[in-house]
Amino acid sequence: MLAMIQSFNYGTDQLRVGDVLVIASGRAKAVLGQQAIRNINVSRQHVQHIVEQNKTVYGVNTGFGILANTKISDEILLLFNIKFSGAIV
């Protein structure tokens, strides 16, 4: 369990419920390891390729559930990307 250490490394360490509680309480710090960052960048490249090819992919550029067949416009996707990139707080 995480209680004995000061940090949790996403992408390397195994996350358990107790770890989540320790991190959420502020008793341990969670960090993204280099492998996790590489994995995120690879995934981002896949999503970027989907967008550039104008493919329709569930949950990437469509709604969820009953909106699964509703394509989200490029303008809305751009606004979403800007908002969640940290550019707008």
CYANA upper distance limits for C-alpha pairs under 8 A (distance plus 0.5 A):
  1 MET  CA     16 ARG  CA      8.08
  1 MET  CA     18 GLY  CA      7.10
  1 MET  CA     19 ASP  CA      6.82
  2 LEU  CA      6 GLN  CA      8.08
  2 LEU  CA      7 SER  CA      8.16
  2 LEU  CA      8 PHE  CA      7.85
  2 LEU  CA     18 GLY  CA      7.77
  2 LEU  CA     19 ASP  CA      5.75
  2 LEU  CA     22 VAL  CA      7.43
  2 LEU  CA     28 ALA  CA      8.10
  3 ALA  CA     19 ASP  CA      7.98
  3 ALA  CA     22 VAL  CA      7.13
  3 ALA  CA     27 ARG  CA      8.21
  3 ALA  CA     28 ALA  CA      8.13
  5 ILE  CA     28 ALA  CA      7.72
  6 GLN  CA     27 ARG  CA      7.76
  6 GLN  CA     28 ALA  CA      5.31
  6 GLN  CA     29 LYS  CA      6.77
  7 SER  CA     28 ALA  CA      5.50
  7 SER  CA     29 LYS  CA      4.94
  7 SER  CA     30 ALA  CA      5.99
  7 SER  CA     31 VAL  CA      7.56
  8 PHE  CA     13 ASP  CA      6.96
  8 PHE  CA     19 ASP  CA      8.44
  8 PHE  CA     23 ILE  CA      8.45
  8 PHE  CA     28 ALA  CA      7.57
  8 PHE  CA     29 LYS  CA      6.64
  8 PHE  CA     30 ALA  CA      5.09
  8 PHE  CA     31 VAL  CA      6.62
  9 ASN  CA     13 ASP  CA      5.89
  9 ASN  CA     30 ALA  CA      6.48
  9 ASN  CA     31 VAL  CA      5.54
  9 ASN  CA     32 LEU  CA      6.27
  9 ASN  CA     33 GLY  CA      6.19
 10 TYR  CA     14 GLN  CA      8.42
 10 TYR  CA     15 LEU  CA      8.43
 10 TYR  CA     30 ALA  CA      7.52
 10 TYR  CA     31 VAL  CA      6.59
 10 TYR  CA     32 LEU  CA      5.53
 10 TYR  CA     33 GLY  CA      6.44
 10 TYR  CA     36 ALA  CA      6.87
 11 GLY  CA     32 LEU  CA      7.47
 11 GLY  CA     33 GLY  CA      6.64
 11 GLY  CA     35 GLN  CA      6.66
 11 GLY  CA     36 ALA  CA      5.14
 12 THR  CA     33 GLY  CA      7.54
 12 THR  CA     35 GLN  CA      8.15
 12 THR  CA     36 ALA  CA      8.25
 15 LEU  CA     19 ASP  CA      6.60
 15 LEU  CA     20 VAL  CA      7.66
 16 ARG  CA     20 VAL  CA      6.99
 17 VAL  CA     21 LEU  CA      7.00
 18 GLY  CA     22 VAL  CA      6.81
 19 ASP  CA     23 ILE  CA      6.60
 20 VAL  CA     24 ALA  CA      6.41
 21 LEU  CA     25 SER  CA      6.53
 22 VAL  CA     26 GLY  CA      6.98
 22 VAL  CA     27 ARG  CA      5.96
 22 VAL  CA     28 ALA  CA      6.46
 23 ILE  CA     27 ARG  CA      6.40
 23 ILE  CA     28 ALA  CA      5.33
 23 ILE  CA     29 LYS  CA      6.46
 23 ILE  CA     30 ALA  CA      7.12
 32 LEU  CA     36 ALA  CA      6.41
 32 LEU  CA     37 ILE  CA      6.96
 33 GLY  CA     37 ILE  CA      6.84
 34 GLN  CA     38 ARG  CA      6.70
 35 GLN  CA     39 ASN  CA      6.67
 36 ALA  CA     40 ILE  CA      6.65
 37 ILE  CA     41 ASN  CA      6.72
 38 ARG  CA     42 VAL  CA      6.73
 39 ASN  CA     43 SER  CA      6.72
 40 ILE  CA     44 ARG  CA      6.59
 41 ASN  CA     45 GLN  CA      6.71
 42 VAL  CA     46 HIS  CA      6.92
 43 SER  CA     47 VAL  CA      6.85
 44 ARG  CA     48 GLN  CA      6.56
 45 GLN  CA     49 HIS  CA      6.62
 46 HIS  CA     50 ILE  CA      6.85
 47 VAL  CA     51 VAL  CA      6.82
 47 VAL  CA     60 VAL  CA      7.73
 48 GLN  CA     52 GLU  CA      6.60
 49 HIS  CA     53 GLN  CA      6.56
 50 ILE  CA     54 ASN  CA      6.74
 50 ILE  CA     55 LYS  CA      5.95
 50 ILE  CA     56 THR  CA      8.14
 50 ILE  CA     57 VAL  CA      8.13
 51 VAL  CA     55 LYS  CA      6.82
 51 VAL  CA     61 ASN  CA      8.25
 56 THR  CA     60 VAL  CA      8.26
 56 THR  CA     61 ASN  CA      6.73
 56 THR  CA     62 THR  CA      7.47
 56 THR  CA     71 LYS  CA      7.50
 57 VAL  CA     61 ASN  CA      6.43
 57 VAL  CA     62 THR  CA      7.02
 58 TYR  CA     62 THR  CA      5.77
 58 TYR  CA     63 GLY  CA      7.57
 58 TYR  CA     64 PHE  CA      7.67
 58 TYR  CA     68 ALA  CA      6.65
 58 TYR  CA     69 ASN  CA      8.43
 59 GLY  CA     63 GLY  CA      6.41
 59 GLY  CA     64 PHE  CA      6.46
 59 GLY  CA     68 ALA  CA      7.93
 61 ASN  CA     71 LYS  CA      6.37
 61 ASN  CA     72 ILE  CA      5.85
 61 ASN  CA     73 SER  CA      8.27
 61 ASN  CA     77 LEU  CA      7.77
 62 THR  CA     67 LEU  CA      7.56
 62 THR  CA     68 ALA  CA      6.15
 62 THR  CA     69 ASN  CA      7.05
 62 THR  CA     70 THR  CA      5.95
 62 THR  CA     71 LYS  CA      4.88
 62 THR  CA     72 ILE  CA      5.75
 63 GLY  CA     67 LEU  CA      5.04
 63 GLY  CA     68 ALA  CA      5.28
 63 GLY  CA     69 ASN  CA      7.58
 63 GLY  CA     70 THR  CA      6.31
 63 GLY  CA     71 LYS  CA      7.24
 63 GLY  CA     72 ILE  CA      7.36
 64 PHE  CA     68 ALA  CA      5.23
 72 ILE  CA     76 ILE  CA      7.02
 72 ILE  CA     77 LEU  CA      7.20
 73 SER  CA     77 LEU  CA      6.83
 74 ASP  CA     78 LEU  CA      6.57
 75 GLU  CA     79 LEU  CA      6.81
 76 ILE  CA     80 PHE  CA      6.60
 77 LEU  CA     81 ASN  CA      6.54
 78 LEU  CA     82 ILE  CA      6.65
 79 LEU  CA     83 LYS  CA      6.60
 80 PHE  CA     84 PHE  CA      6.66
 81 ASN  CA     85 SER  CA      6.33
 82 ILE  CA     86 GLY  CA      7.42
 82 ILE  CA     87 ALA  CA      6.24
 82 ILE  CA     88 ILE  CA      7.11
 83 LYS  CA     87 ALA  CA      6.63
 83 LYS  CA     88 ILE  CA      5.59
 83 LYS  CA     89 VAL  CA      7.61
 84 PHE  CA     88 ILE  CA      8.04
